[in-house]
């Protein structure tokens, strides 16, 4: 066929005869038909694909409209539990420990005896001081009577004035000696009392630091044990100065509002993740910044009736630092977490989805607190955003919040 076609193009005379050949015309017509059929099929397939793409509906997503509500402003800080009061029981006299009079780790009352130090030496000192006091009192009595007799003699001129003055001075010296002896007796009595070591406060007595037969010293103030009051307890926390300044600025601008009573509530999360059932309140805030850490110290007080909080225990403190009157909460499932933080898909009036970065606060159950990036009245995609591209159109349906187990239980009780 190609040979004939070439001949038609080279020789007009021959081509006319050849092209008028019936076989050649039949082959040419078949080729044209096949080409036309293939072109028609390609156009039909292209149109069919275009129709299918044009008829596919936009993806359906669950949408919620943002509303404001009062939201507590929670600041999470690490903390350490500290005893409400701690008393170190130390030796006040020198001697040998005879007995331990308490059970370690138990509650003791103020004034309860904890240790007994050998009292014999203190008792001997007391006896000696009492004897010296009696001697001083006898001397003082004699000196006073002499002074009284000399007063009559000097009036009659039987003795000189100098002798009388000497007698009066001796009487005064004797009375001073009595006072000194009385002080020595009191000191000896105290030493004897200190031989019985007592608890200065009520609380839990810790492990004994000395054993029977140990020598304790008053000069070195030997530590014998500790007594701690653990109901209530303190929790020490510290916040960076920059965060504290930001909080004060928010309070000044009205973004945050303190409770009416002015108390700042604190909740505790224990090391096992459980929440401590009793709330506490801030009772101290330092007015200086720690130079080494750049933080400001604070302290909260908590009731501890069951002694579940122990001194030295690590806890996570959730400080309810005021509330946001116009706070925004969004479901956790609506947030896309990336290295840059959280983001959501916001819908325009034409139902076009756009990705937007937001600033998240703390979690409230299954919802995030939004600090910045969203405004009331905007719509966000809660469910179905995984298959939506930024800038694409979507179909919307209202987001229905699933009831919590607590709400389900309440409704079941109401039906029963």
C-alpha positions, 0 to 999 in steps of 0.5 A: 500500500505504501508503494502504491501511495508513493507511486501516486505522489511521484507520477501523476499519470500513473497515480491517477490510474493506480488511485482509481484502482478499486482495491486501493480505494477499499484499503484507504477507506478501511484505514480512515474508518479505523482511525475515526473509530479510535478517535471517537472512542478516546473522546467518549472515554474522556467525556465519561471520565469527566462526567464521573469526576464532575458527579462525585460529591464532596466529602461529608464532615462533622462540623461544630460552631464555636461558642464561648464559655467560662473556662478555668485557667489551669497552670500545671507545676511540679511540687513537693510535699512538706510537713506542716510542722517539723520538730527536731528532738535533740539532747539537752543534757549530756548522758547515756540513753537508757530507753526508747519510750515510743514506737517509731512511726506512730502518732505522739502527743505533745509532751509525751516522753520519747527517751530516757537519759540516765538521770542519776548524775542530774539528780546528784547535781540537784541534791548538791544545789539544794544543799548549797541553797540551804547553806546560803539561806542559813548564812543570809538569815544570820547576816540579816540578824547581825545587821539588825543588831548593829543598827541598835548598837550604832544608834547608841554609839556602841559601835562605829558606823563603819562596822554597821555598814559592813554588817549591812553589806554582808546581809546583802551578799548573803541574800544574793548568794541565796538567789544564786543558789536558787538559780542553781537548784532550778537549773539542776531541776531542768537538767533532771527534767531534760533527762526525760526527752519529750515530744515538743509538738504532736505528730508522727515520731520518726525513726530513732537516731540513737539507740540505748547505751548511746552517749548524747551531748548537750554541747553538740545537740545530738539529734535523737528523732523528728516529729512531723505534723502531716495534717494538714501538709504544705506543697511547695511549687515554683513558677517562672517569673516570665509566666507570672508576669504574663498572668498578672498582665492577663488579670490586669486586662480582664482576660482572667478573673479571680474568684470572688473570695480571692482564694486560688485553688490547687488540685494535685495529681499523684505519681500514679496519675490519680487525682488527690480528692481534697483541694488546697489553696495558695497561702504563700507567694514569695516577693523575690525571684530566685537568682539561680532559677529565675522562679518565684516560690509559692506554697499551698496548704492541703488537708491530709486526714488519711495521711496519704500525702507524705513529706518529700513526695513528688506531685503535679500541682494544677493551679486554678489561676483564675478563669477565662470568661470567654474561653473556647473548648474544642474536642480533642479529635478535631486537633491535628498535632504536628511539630509546630503544635496543634492545628484545625480545619476551619470552614469558610462561608462557602464550606471550603476547608482551610488549615489553621495553626492554633495555640492550645492550653490544657486538657479538660477531659476529652477537650482542648482549651484554645488560648489563641487562633480561633474566634467565636462563631467560626466553624471547625471540622471535628470528624472527617478532616483526615480525607479533606485537603486545604482549600477543598469544598466539603458537605457538612453535618452537625457534630453530635457530642457523645455523652460521657459515661457519667451522663449515661449513668444519670440517664439510666437512673432517671429511666429506672 
